[in-house]
Amino acid sequence: MIKSDAQRERTVVQIDGFRQAFTKASGDLRLPRLERLDQIAPLIAKVRIAKGFSQTELARRLGVSKQVISRYEENDYQTVAIGRLQEILDAIGVKTQITLGAPGGRKQNR
């Protein structure tokens, strides 16, 4: 609870900072290049938040309850099938591009 003008001013400054950070993040969200599929799941909640989607909105887009999304996020999406991960990424507007390669980047001779 805000009890003084000084507290109010600090709160207004913090809110402004949050708004600016949100605008910057949602306007030009840069995602890291991932090397492994198991690196995707831990990023989903962070990307969802940065893009301004609530759990409720994501649930609505996927046709599930908010509790389902909450359970996914409690486990960092580690138990979600790859097909469902793709649906989630599509729902929050993240384009995926997958490149498969041999270990060490070398071509295998046959």
Order of alpha helices (4+ residues) and beta strands (2+ residues): alpha-alpha-alpha-alpha-alpha
